[in-house]
Structure formats: structure tokens, C-alpha cells
Amino acid sequence: QVFQYDGKSSLSKDIPTLEIKKLQEQNANLRAAIAQMRKEMESLDE
């Protein structure tokens, strides 16, 4: 999914709030998954 930027419209105006919330949620889930993986990696090192 590529956003075309034509200079006339700002990106934030084109993306609905719902989409932003969904992306923020995905981002939080990814961060949690990465933190979990990091913990598991560290426990493997011991």
C-alpha cells in the first residue's frame, strides 16, 4: 500500500482516525512481541 503524495493533500487528512488507531495498536503489539523475543534470547544466552 503506497501513499501518493501530490503536495495538495496532507497525509494525515487522508488517513481516517480509525486507521491510525489500528496502526498504533499493531505497533504496540509488535513492540510487545519484540520485547518478549528479546527476553527469550537473553534466557538462551545464560
N, C-alpha and C positions, 0 to 999 in steps of 0.2 A: 504494500500500500504506500504509494508515493504521493506526497502533497505537492501540488503545483503551486509555486509562489509567483503570482503575476504582478506583485507590487501594489495592486489596488486594494486587495483584501488582506486584512491581518489574519494570521493563522488562528489565533485564539477565538476570533469571531466565528470561524468556520467550524470549529470543533465544539459540539454540544457539551454542556456540563456533565452529562451522564457519561460520555466517552472519557472525559478527563478523570472522573471518579473511578471508572473501571480500570483505566491505566494506572492510577495511583494504587489501586488495590492489587493489581498484578505486580507492580513494583515492590510493594510491601511483602507480598508472598515470595517473590524472588529473593529479596534480601533475607527473609527468614530461612529459606531453603539453603542459601549460601552460608549463612551463619551456622546452620545445622551441619552442613557438609564440612565446614572448617573444623568444627568441634570433633567430628568423626575422624578427620585426617589427623588431628593432633593426638587423639587417643591411639591411633595406629602407630604413631611415631614412638610412643613410650615402650 
